[in-house]
Amino acid sequence: MSVEALKPTLRRNWLSQTDKVWLSIVGIIITIFVLSPQQGQDTLLFTGGSLWGILPFLLASIGVAAYAQASGADALIAQAFRGRTTEMIVLAAVFGAVSPFCSCGVIPLIAALLAMGVPLAPVMAFWLASPNMDPSMFVLTVGVLGLPFAIGKTFAAIGIGMLGGFGIYALQKGRLFQKPLRDGIGDGGCGGATVRNPDEIEWRFWREQSRRHLFAKDARKNLLFLGKWLTLAFVLESLMLAYIPADLVAAFVGEGGWLPVLSATIVGVPAYLNGFAALPLVGGLMSQGMAPGAAMAFLLAGGVTSIPAAIAVFALARIPVFLSYLVFAFTGALLGGLLYGAIA
């Protein structure tokens, strides 16, 4: 086969192996330069400056996540599912808020917990709290939105988890939740290993070569993951600041009261794509007049009810469980936004 004949195949292979997020970033920047060279320069300067400003928080968040993985500290999650149901709900919500799982990444673990017979109530508490906060998210939230917002979001994540956990606990007297998983769903595979066979915790992980390798591998993976999403977010934020009038933002989600919070909650449900990418975007909206309560509601709602997460939950759980997941997430986000708006 000639070189010319191989070119289409090589091009397809290259595209399939190239991260679509980076391709999108390059495509957006090229398009900006074609349409407005000045805005293209402004976007590059804004993105580079924003990444440099958040770099200490980015490195700290990567270090925290890699340390938890290498030391085996994530095995502490198993302790949240031992004891009485009411105690498990509270612990599950707290552990969910500090566990390193996103809305989609937590799905295998949830499948394992339910298949192992863990009651649905504490599982739901963990399920709702986990996507909204973790150590990496906390550090980056401090860097982008400030410490008070990060603390408020942490307590809101725990509150949403407890709302869902105790809500399911009250509803379990009926038969709708006796079998939460769909037929054919297994025990979650490797996602359940954290609970089934927790590793021994070694806080001084650097003493073991295998743990040092795991730390480096996890740090590299998180750096690439967070780097691409934050880069995309800052590129989009630069365009938003340039082309979306501040008075429009203020009119839609900037006034006090409950209506902007409700609007932000509704918009956050389908629009939210990635928790890390959303932080700079919300930061830009807040600089244009977005109310703190609306910002909190948007982040909370999208954290657990984004379209990818909802599809994953729908594929895993039966309809009553799926609907209750959405209702508790929406209600908790709305209440969290209203409460934060009242005290911020």
Phi, psi and omega per residue, in radians:
M1 nan 2.354 -3.089
S2 -1.290 2.855 3.111
V3 -1.098 -0.681 3.141
E4 -1.099 -0.676 3.138
A5 -1.209 -0.487 -3.128
L6 -1.388 -0.337 -3.036
K7 -0.998 -0.812 3.117
P8 -1.036 -0.701 3.138
T9 -1.154 -0.760 3.123
L10 -1.103 -0.668 -3.141
R11 -1.148 -0.725 3.115
R12 -1.136 -0.731 3.138
N13 -1.111 -0.694 3.137
W14 -1.140 -0.743 3.136
L15 -1.148 -0.664 -3.122
S16 -1.205 -0.471 -3.115
Q17 -1.609 -0.189 -3.141
T18 -1.550 2.342 -3.121
D19 -1.062 2.273 -3.088
K20 -1.176 -0.479 3.117
V21 -1.186 -0.802 3.100
W22 -1.108 -0.680 3.072
L23 -1.055 -0.711 3.117
S24 -1.118 -0.735 3.131
I25 -1.050 -0.844 -3.140
V26 -1.094 -0.736 -3.137
G27 -1.104 -0.725 3.134
I28 -1.130 -0.789 -3.109
I29 -1.126 -0.733 3.104
I30 -1.070 -0.762 3.132
T31 -1.077 -0.716 3.128
I32 -1.085 -0.774 -3.126
F33 -1.129 -0.605 3.122
V34 -1.180 -0.751 -3.082
L35 -1.406 -0.634 -3.094
S36 -2.678 1.637 -3.124
P37 -0.972 -0.660 3.141
Q38 -1.118 -0.765 3.107
Q39 -1.147 -0.582 3.076
G40 -1.067 -0.762 3.087
Q41 -1.133 -0.750 3.123
D42 -1.071 -0.699 3.141
T43 -1.128 -0.756 3.115
L44 -1.110 -0.759 3.134
L45 -1.145 -0.732 3.133
F46 -1.128 -0.795 -3.117
T47 -1.124 -0.800 3.132
G48 -1.103 -0.756 3.125
G49 -1.144 -0.685 3.138
S50 -1.170 -0.736 3.115
L51 -1.122 -0.683 3.117
W52 -1.155 -0.688 -3.130
G53 -1.163 -0.584 -3.095
I54 -1.642 -0.038 -3.051
L55 -0.961 -0.794 3.125
P56 -1.031 -0.698 3.127
F57 -1.231 -0.629 3.110
L58 -1.104 -0.825 -3.141
L59 -1.139 -0.665 3.115
A60 -1.134 -0.726 -3.135
S61 -1.152 -0.677 3.107
I62 -1.134 -0.729 3.132
G63 -1.112 -0.716 3.125
V64 -1.096 -0.817 -3.121
A65 -1.137 -0.743 -3.139
A66 -1.174 -0.632 3.112
Y67 -1.126 -0.754 3.116
A68 -1.057 -0.678 -3.138
Q69 -1.235 -0.803 -3.060
A70 -1.244 -0.620 -3.109
S71 -1.418 -0.288 -3.083
G72 1.448 0.272 -3.118
A73 -1.121 -0.391 3.123
D74 -1.171 -0.232 3.083
A75 -1.181 -0.289 3.103
L76 -1.096 -0.333 3.125
I77 -0.996 -0.606 -3.103
A78 -1.038 -0.511 -3.101
Q79 -1.208 -0.315 -3.134
A80 -1.282 -0.217 -3.060
F81 -2.032 0.669 3.065
R82 -2.293 2.294 3.115
G83 2.087 -2.863 3.134
R84 -1.232 2.699 -3.048
T85 -1.048 -0.785 -3.117
T86 -1.102 -0.694 3.097
E87 -1.176 -0.672 3.131
M88 -1.102 -0.639 -3.134
I89 -1.076 -0.830 -3.129
V90 -1.112 -0.844 -3.131
L91 -1.117 -0.687 -3.131
A92 -1.123 -0.675 3.112
A93 -1.153 -0.728 3.139
V94 -1.174 -0.836 3.138
F95 -1.139 -0.576 3.096
G96 -1.093 -0.643 -3.118
A97 -1.274 -0.292 3.137
V98 -1.971 0.040 -3.117
S99 -1.516 2.595 -3.076
P100 -1.525 0.967 -3.133
F101 -2.129 2.398 3.037
C102 -1.577 -3.127 -3.063
S103 -1.132 -0.531 3.111
C104 -1.627 -0.639 -3.105
G105 -1.170 -0.370 -3.125
V106 -1.390 -0.240 -3.031
I107 -1.024 -0.842 3.125
P108 -1.040 -0.666 3.116
L109 -1.151 -0.698 3.114
I110 -1.096 -0.746 3.110
A111 -1.051 -0.719 3.130
A112 -1.129 -0.774 -3.114
L113 -1.077 -0.826 -3.117
L114 -1.176 -0.685 3.134
A115 -1.174 -0.469 3.131
M116 -1.436 -0.049 3.086
G117 1.635 0.170 3.071
V118 -1.156 2.337 -3.116
P119 -0.972 2.562 -3.076
L120 -1.126 -0.591 -3.050
A121 -1.032 -0.955 3.105
P122 -1.173 -0.561 3.080
V123 -1.091 -0.740 3.108
M124 -1.110 -0.657 3.105
A125 -1.070 -0.803 3.107
F126 -1.143 -0.731 -3.090
W127 -1.037 -0.730 -3.092
L128 -1.422 -0.591 -3.087
A129 -1.375 -0.612 -2.981
S130 -1.053 -0.809 -3.058
P131 -1.199 -0.337 -3.023
N132 -1.508 -0.344 -3.127
M133 -2.728 2.530 2.989
D134 -2.730 3.019 -3.092
P135 -0.995 -0.738 3.132
S136 -1.128 -0.770 3.137
M137 -1.090 -0.689 -3.133
F138 -1.079 -0.847 -3.105
V139 -1.086 -0.780 -3.137
L140 -1.200 -0.606 3.086
T141 -1.120 -0.683 3.059
V142 -1.045 -0.762 -3.107
G143 -1.177 -0.581 -3.050
V144 -1.676 -0.789 -2.999
L145 -1.990 -0.128 3.088
G146 1.772 2.770 -3.101
L147 -1.113 -0.772 3.138
P148 -1.019 -0.709 3.136
F149 -1.150 -0.725 3.136
A150 -1.097 -0.733 3.109
I151 -1.147 -0.762 3.118
G152 -1.061 -0.710 3.139
K153 -1.189 -0.589 3.096
T154 -1.128 -0.838 3.108
F155 -1.132 -0.618 3.108
A156 -1.148 -0.692 3.108
A157 -1.078 -0.767 3.097
I158 -1.112 -0.711 3.138
G159 -1.118 -0.723 3.103
I160 -1.115 -0.711 3.101
G161 -1.073 -0.775 3.141
M162 -1.199 -0.639 3.080
L163 -1.030 -0.845 3.127
G164 -1.176 -0.693 -3.118
G165 -1.139 -0.881 -3.137
F166 -1.267 -0.491 3.054
G167 -1.123 -0.796 3.087
I168 -1.136 -0.681 3.141
Y169 -1.045 -0.666 3.122
A170 -1.278 -0.511 -3.091
L171 -1.561 -0.167 -3.039
Q172 -1.267 -0.051 3.079
K173 -1.187 -0.401 3.069
G174 -1.463 -3.043 -3.082
R175 -1.742 -0.037 -3.052
L176 -1.155 -0.479 -3.011
F177 -1.970 0.264 -3.122
Q178 -1.228 -0.507 3.117
K179 -2.273 1.554 -2.988
P180 -1.284 -0.547 -3.055
L181 -1.513 2.595 3.019
R182 -1.211 2.762 3.119
D183 -1.103 2.415 3.081
G184 1.599 -0.087 3.106
I185 -1.403 2.216 -3.082
G186 -1.476 -2.680 -3.054
D187 -1.641 0.285 3.058
G188 1.544 -0.008 3.089
G189 1.038 -2.383 -3.081
C190 -1.169 -0.339 3.130
G191 -1.118 -0.416 -3.134
G192 -1.594 -0.051 -3.104
A193 -1.107 -0.548 -3.141
T194 -1.043 -0.594 -3.115
V195 -1.619 -0.715 -3.076
R196 -1.209 -0.845 -3.065
N197 -2.335 1.266 -3.109
P198 -1.117 2.392 3.120
D199 -1.260 2.740 3.053
E200 -1.209 2.376 -3.111
I201 -1.409 2.262 3.075
E202 -2.195 1.682 -3.060
W203 -1.099 -0.611 3.071
R204 -1.624 1.201 -3.002
F205 -1.128 -0.427 -3.046
W206 -1.165 -0.143 3.100
R207 -1.296 -0.330 -3.104
E208 -1.975 2.306 -3.097
Q209 -1.103 -0.701 -3.108
S210 -1.105 -0.672 3.132
R211 -1.256 -0.634 3.068
R212 -1.091 -0.711 3.113
H213 -1.124 -0.711 3.131
L214 -1.127 -0.699 3.111
F215 -1.056 -0.836 -3.121
A216 -1.124 -0.711 -3.140
K217 -1.125 -0.779 -3.118
D218 -1.198 -0.678 3.124
A219 -1.125 -0.734 3.130
R220 -1.121 -0.740 -3.140
K221 -1.106 -0.774 -3.135
N222 -1.198 -0.611 3.118
L223 -1.097 -0.785 3.122
L224 -1.152 -0.739 -3.108
F225 -1.140 -0.924 -3.105
L226 -1.189 -0.644 -3.117
G227 -1.053 -0.770 -3.097
K228 -1.226 -0.709 -3.099
W229 -1.245 -0.664 3.108
L230 -1.205 -0.655 3.077
T231 -1.065 -0.815 3.103
L232 -1.063 -0.731 -3.108
A233 -1.116 -0.739 -3.130
F234 -1.219 -0.595 3.047
V235 -1.075 -0.820 3.136
L236 -1.162 -0.647 3.126
E237 -1.103 -0.687 3.128
S238 -1.067 -0.677 3.118
L239 -1.240 -0.672 3.135
M240 -1.105 -0.761 3.130
L241 -1.167 -0.511 -3.099
A242 -1.425 -0.580 -2.939
Y243 -2.086 -0.220 3.116
I244 -1.744 2.035 -3.118
P245 -1.067 2.379 -3.123
A246 -1.098 -0.601 -3.123
D247 -1.202 -0.466 3.077
L248 -1.186 -0.758 3.104
V249 -1.097 -0.798 -3.122
A250 -1.095 -0.644 -3.130
A251 -1.218 -0.558 -3.060
F252 -1.488 -0.820 -3.066
V253 -2.354 0.467 -3.058
G254 -1.918 -0.271 -3.103
E255 -1.450 2.890 3.087
G256 -1.335 3.117 3.135
G257 1.653 -3.061 -3.015
W258 -1.584 -0.385 -3.040
L259 -1.128 -0.799 3.077
P260 -1.072 -0.620 3.110
V261 -1.149 -0.750 3.094
L262 -1.090 -0.763 3.130
S263 -1.074 -0.777 3.139
A264 -1.129 -0.631 3.107
T265 -1.141 -0.769 -3.138
I266 -1.135 -0.762 3.133
V267 -1.170 -0.644 -3.090
G268 -1.163 -0.450 -3.080
V269 -1.037 -0.955 -3.129
P270 -1.613 -0.385 -2.950
A271 -1.440 -0.390 -3.022
Y272 -1.272 2.280 -3.099
L273 -2.017 -0.745 -3.092
N274 -2.599 2.271 -3.051
G275 -1.066 -0.676 -3.123
F276 -1.260 -0.693 3.125
A277 -1.198 -0.491 -3.095
A278 -1.247 -0.458 -3.071
L279 -1.043 -0.926 3.122
P280 -1.102 -0.616 3.133
L281 -1.118 -0.765 3.103
V282 -1.173 -0.645 3.074
G283 -1.041 -0.715 3.082
G284 -1.135 -0.712 3.112
L285 -1.132 -0.686 3.132
M286 -1.167 -0.607 3.092
S287 -1.188 -0.353 3.105
Q288 -1.649 -0.035 3.070
G289 2.141 0.089 3.125
M290 -1.154 2.296 -3.130
A291 -1.164 2.494 -3.135
P292 -0.978 -0.713 3.137
G293 -1.129 -0.672 3.106
A294 -1.173 -0.687 3.108
A295 -1.093 -0.756 3.123
M296 -1.108 -0.778 -3.130
A297 -1.094 -0.712 3.140
F298 -1.073 -0.812 -3.131
L299 -1.167 -0.715 -3.116
L300 -1.184 -0.758 -3.105
A301 -1.132 -0.807 -3.100
G302 -1.234 -0.460 -3.095
G303 -1.041 -0.584 -3.076
V304 -2.020 -0.218 -3.046
T305 -2.114 0.320 3.064
S306 -1.066 2.760 -3.074
I307 -1.010 -0.807 3.099
P308 -1.032 -0.736 -3.136
A309 -1.168 -0.739 -3.130
A310 -1.090 -0.689 3.111
I311 -1.108 -0.731 3.132
A312 -1.119 -0.724 3.119
V313 -1.159 -0.732 -3.141
F314 -1.076 -0.653 3.131
A315 -1.253 -0.413 -3.068
L316 -1.617 -0.808 -2.936
A317 -1.848 2.756 3.050
R318 -1.223 2.831 -3.025
I319 -0.952 -0.825 -3.140
P320 -1.039 -0.678 3.119
V321 -1.191 -0.739 3.131
F322 -1.058 -0.813 -3.131
L323 -1.152 -0.692 3.113
S324 -1.148 -0.643 3.071
Y325 -1.001 -0.819 -3.137
L326 -1.165 -0.763 -3.100
V327 -1.121 -0.819 -3.136
F328 -1.157 -0.654 3.115
A329 -1.123 -0.804 -3.127
F330 -1.136 -0.821 -3.123
T331 -1.099 -0.768 3.138
G332 -1.117 -0.702 3.116
A333 -1.125 -0.732 3.126
L334 -1.107 -0.830 3.135
L335 -1.127 -0.702 3.123
G336 -1.098 -0.732 3.109
G337 -1.140 -0.751 3.131
L338 -1.110 -0.759 -3.117
L339 -1.164 -0.755 -3.134
Y340 -1.168 -0.665 3.105
G341 -1.108 -0.530 -3.117
A342 -1.324 -0.511 -3.058
I343 -1.844 -0.238 -3.088
A344 -1.255 nan nan
